[in-house]
Amino acid sequence: MTDARQNLGKSGENLAAAELESKGYAVLERRYRTAHGEIDIIAREGDTMVFVEVRRRSSGECGSAAESVTPRKQRRVIRMAVAYLALHGLYDRCPVRFDVVGIDDLPDGTPLVTVYTGAFDDTRR
């Protein structure tokens, strides 16, 4: 991964965390590493644990940032969330939600931050 791409990702996570906090979320973890990958942001909104995937796109050539969260990625995030909940003794103790924060850079370079609440779910839970 190039430095430019890493910087774009980190700046996207910073924007996402700021947007979530402005909406009343309490950010608990950022870049939480597991054996299956990384959860970008783990937060709480009221009693609900929220696992957040952050995507940023510098151009719309390949669709919006949020559209890049594929079903495969959703399954990975769900697996990581289940492991996190089990490790912290929270499995089946609180509501869980999966949000996506899409950050699409406008032609003038201004980031457009959109929070998709309940963007996907774990129907197996």
N, C-alpha and C positions, 0 to 999 in steps of 0.2 A: 504494500500500500504506500502510495506516495505521501510526502509530507503535506502537500496541498490538500489531498483528500482527507488525511487525518485531521488537519486543522479545520476543514469544513465540517467534519463530524463533531469535533469538540465544540466548535462555536455553535453548532446546531443544538447540542445537548445543553449548553449554557442558556441559549434562547428558550429552549423547551422548559427547563427548570424554572426560569424566571416567569414564564407564562403560566405554568401550573401553580406556582406560589401566588401569583396575582389573582388566581381563581380560587384560592383557599386550600389548595393541596398542601400537605406537609411532606416535603421530600425527605425520605428516610435514607435512601441509598442511591448512589450514582455509579454507573459502570460496575455493577455487581457481577463478579466473575464466578462461573460455575464450570463443572467438567464439560457441560454441553455448550458453553458459550457465555455471552454477556447479556445481562438485562440492563438496558440503558438507564432507566429510572424506576425505583420502587418508591411509591408514595402512599399516603393515606388521605382519603377524603371522607371526613366523618369517621364512621366505623368501617368503611370499605378499604380494603387493600387494593391498590391500583398498580398494575405492572404496565409500564409504558415503553413502547418501541418508538424511537425517534428516527425520522428519516428526513434528510435534507437534499434538495436538488438545486443545482445552480442553473439548470435550464429545463425547459419542459419538453425537450426532444423525445424523451422516453416515457412520457406520462408524468403525473404528479408524484410528489414524494410519497404520499400516503398509499398510492396505488402500487408502490414497490414492495409493500409488505405482503409477501406471497403466502398461500396456505402452508407451505413448508416452513416458512419463518414463524408463522403463527403457532404451529405445532411445537416448534423448538422453544418459543417463549413460554408456552403453556407448560411444557416439561420442566423448564427451569423454575417457573413459578411454583409448581407443585413441590419441587425439591426444597425451595426456599421456605414455603409454608410448613412443610414437614420438619425441617431443621429447626425452625423457630417455634414449633408447637402451636401453629396457627391453623393447620389444616382442619377444615370443617368448623372453625371457631368464629369466622368472620366472613362477610360477603367479599367476593373477589371480582375485580373487573379488569379488562384489558383495553387500554386506550392506546391510540397512536397520535403522536404529534408530527404533523407534516409541515415542513418548512420549504416553501418554494420561493426561490429568489426571483423577483420581478425583473424585467429588462433593465431597469435602472440600478439593480443590485440590492434594492430594499427587500429584506426577508418578510414573507407573508407567513405568519405562524398560525396554524389551525389545529385545534385540539378535537380529535374524534373520540368522543366518550363512548365506551362500549363498542369499540371498533370490531372486535371479534370476541368469541366466547368459547369456553370449553364445555361443549355439550355432554361430554362424558362424565363431568363432575357431578 
